[in-house]
Amino acid sequence: MEDFRIGSLINKRLIALGKSKTWLGSKLGIKSSASSGLDMRKDFYCTDLLKISIALKHDFFSYYYKQLPAEISESIFAPQQTANENNVKDLEKQLADLKKENEYLKTIAELAKKIK
């Protein structure tokens, strides 16, 4: 399992949104002294992580369920985001293949022009 500090990921999101740890602490109902150490946390209670995810409009649970073994992540209980991520990967591969095909067709068209 990948070792990461969820607190540092939360801090990155705070910075991206231009929000402070004190602001987040107020959303969670904790004192500013306690909120200053949020970025050092390696884990959170699920209910707290849910509140943080809602406040920052970001799915912090995704960092955990991306690490699930395939037999679990492919189950009907897996979050929809995982399926969507797989669809995006498939579409990106299709796009890359189409770009290659497009380059081949351009080359063929150029060669055909030279023959005429």
N, C-alpha and C positions, 0 to 999 in steps of 0.2 A: 504494500500500500504506500502510495506517495505521501511523504511527510511534508506538510505545509502548515503555516500559521494562518488560520482563517482571519485572525485579527489584522494581519498585514494586508490581506485582500480587502477587508472592510475599510481599512485606512486608505488604500488606493482609490476605492470608490468614493469615499468622503472627499478626497482631494479633487477627483474628477468632477464632482458636483459642487465644489466650492463650499463645502460644509465643514464644520468643526466637530471634534470629538465631544465637546460640550453640548453642541446642538443635538447630536445623536443621543447623548446621555439624557437630555431632557425628554426626548421622544421615548426613551426606555424607562424613564422615571427613576434615574439614578443620579447621585450627586456628581458634581463636576470632578471631584478628586478621584472618584471611581472610574469615571469615563476617560480619564487621561491614560489609563492603562489598557484600554480596549485593544489597541493595536498589538500588544504583546501577548494576547490570549491565543492559545493553540486550539481551544475548543470552547463551545458555548452550549448551554442547554438548548434543546430544540425550540422551545417556546421563545427564548431570547433571540435565537437566530431567525425565527420567523418574523418577529417584530423588527429586527434589523433589516431583513430582506424587504419588508413592506416599506419601512421608512426610507430606504435607499433605492427602492424600486429595482432590485437586483436579486436574482436567485442564487443565494450563497450555498444552498443545499446541493446545487449542481456540481460543486467541487468534490462532494462526497460521492454522489451516485455515479459519477463518471468512473469511479474506481471499482464499481461492482463487477464481479465476474460475469462473463457472458450469459451463463445459465440463469442468472438473476436479472440482469439488465434486459434480456430479451423476453422476460415474462410479461404477462399482462399487467402486472403491478408496477412496471418500470415507468418512470415519468415520461410524458409525451415528448419532452424536449430531447431526450436521447434519440427517439425515433426521428424527430425533425433534424437533428444533427446528422444522422446517417443519410437522410434524404439530401441534405445539403452537400455532403461528401460525394454522393452519387452524381448529383447535378454538376458539381465542380469537375468531376472526371469526364462526364459527358461533354461539358463545355471545352475542356482541354482537347478531347478527341476531335470535336468539331472544328476547333481552330487548326489542328494538324491537317485535317481533311481539306479545309479551306486553303491552306498553303499549298497542298498538293494540286488542288484544282487550279490555283493561280499559275503554278509552274506549268501545268499541262496547257493552259490557255496561252501562255507566253510562247511555249514551244510550237503550238499550232499556228500562231501568228508568224513565226519565223519560217515555217514550212511553206506558207502561202506566198 
